[in-house]
Amino acid sequence: MPEDLASRVIAVIAKTQRLDPASITLESTFAELKIDSLDGINLLFAFESEFNISIPDEEAKRLTSVREAVDGVSKLVAASEAAAGATRDETSGATAGATREAE
């Protein structure tokens, strides 16, 4: 897990919950941080905005700690980047094919 991703997740939690980032560790649970269900929804929106991802409901229900949030965001970011790369490859291939056909 990239260190900067963990730091960014912690920063989002700190900002959203108005907490000192130094008080949040990977081992912190949302209960320990006094994050209730409404706060959790706000966090999901903040993660989606910060990382340009979409968090499925079933994934959101599993997030009960900072480590789980980091792991979940990491997986979704990787999937998003892989999908974006595949789209770029398909677009490049289509453009290359159209160029060959025009010749």
C-alpha positions as CSV (number, residue, x, y, z in Angstrom):
1,M,0.0,0.0,0.0
2,P,1.5,3.3,-1.0
3,E,2.4,5.5,1.9
4,D,1.1,8.7,0.2
5,L,-2.3,7.0,-0.3
6,A,-2.6,6.2,3.4
7,S,-1.6,9.8,4.2
8,R,-4.2,11.2,1.8
9,V,-6.9,8.9,3.3
10,I,-6.0,10.0,6.8
11,A,-6.0,13.7,5.6
12,V,-9.5,13.3,4.2
13,I,-10.7,11.7,7.5
14,A,-9.0,14.5,9.5
15,K,-10.5,17.3,7.4
16,T,-14.0,15.8,7.2
17,Q,-14.1,15.0,11.0
18,R,-12.1,18.1,12.1
19,L,-9.5,15.9,13.8
20,D,-5.8,16.3,14.2
21,P,-4.2,14.0,11.6
22,A,-1.6,13.0,14.2
23,S,-4.4,11.4,16.2
24,I,-5.4,9.1,13.4
25,T,-3.5,5.9,12.7
26,L,-4.0,3.0,10.4
27,E,-5.1,1.0,13.4
28,S,-7.8,3.5,14.4
29,T,-11.4,2.3,14.1
30,F,-14.2,4.6,13.1
31,A,-15.8,3.9,16.4
32,E,-12.7,5.1,18.2
33,L,-12.7,8.3,16.1
34,K,-16.4,8.7,16.9
35,I,-17.5,8.4,13.3
36,D,-21.1,7.5,13.1
37,S,-23.2,6.4,10.1
38,L,-23.9,9.9,8.9
39,D,-20.2,10.8,9.3
40,G,-19.4,7.6,7.3
41,I,-21.6,8.8,4.4
42,N,-19.8,12.1,4.4
43,L,-16.5,10.3,4.4
44,L,-17.5,8.2,1.4
45,F,-18.4,11.3,-0.6
46,A,-15.1,12.9,0.4
47,F,-13.1,9.8,-0.6
48,E,-15.0,9.6,-3.9
49,S,-14.2,13.3,-4.6
50,E,-10.6,13.2,-3.5
51,F,-9.7,10.0,-5.4
52,N,-12.1,10.3,-8.3
53,I,-13.6,6.9,-7.6
54,S,-17.0,5.4,-7.0
55,I,-17.5,3.3,-3.9
56,P,-20.1,0.6,-4.3
57,D,-22.6,0.2,-1.4
58,E,-21.4,-3.3,-0.5
59,E,-17.8,-2.0,-0.2
60,A,-18.9,0.9,1.9
61,K,-20.6,-1.3,4.4
62,R,-17.3,-3.1,5.1
63,L,-15.4,0.0,6.1
64,T,-15.1,0.2,9.8
65,S,-11.5,1.3,10.3
66,V,-8.8,3.5,8.7
67,R,-6.9,0.5,7.4
68,E,-10.0,-0.9,5.7
69,A,-10.6,2.6,4.2
70,V,-7.1,2.7,2.9
71,D,-7.2,-0.8,1.5
72,G,-10.6,-0.2,-0.1
73,V,-9.6,3.1,-1.7
74,S,-6.4,1.6,-2.9
75,K,-8.2,-1.2,-4.7
76,L,-10.7,1.1,-6.2
77,V,-8.0,3.6,-7.4
78,A,-6.0,0.7,-8.9
79,A,-9.2,-0.6,-10.7
80,S,-10.0,2.9,-11.9
81,E,-6.5,3.4,-13.3
82,A,-6.5,0.0,-15.0
83,A,-9.9,0.8,-16.6
84,A,-8.6,4.2,-17.7
85,G,-5.5,2.5,-19.2
86,A,-7.6,0.0,-21.1
87,T,-9.8,2.7,-22.5
88,R,-6.7,4.7,-23.6
89,D,-5.3,1.5,-25.3
90,E,-8.6,0.8,-27.0
91,T,-8.8,4.5,-28.2
92,S,-5.2,4.4,-29.4
93,G,-5.8,1.2,-31.3
94,A,-8.9,2.5,-32.9
95,T,-7.1,5.7,-34.0
96,A,-4.2,3.7,-35.3
97,G,-6.5,1.4,-37.3
98,A,-8.4,4.4,-38.8
99,T,-5.1,6.0,-39.8
100,R,-4.0,2.8,-41.6
101,E,-7.4,2.6,-43.4
102,A,-7.1,6.1,-44.6
103,E,-3.7,5.4,-46.2
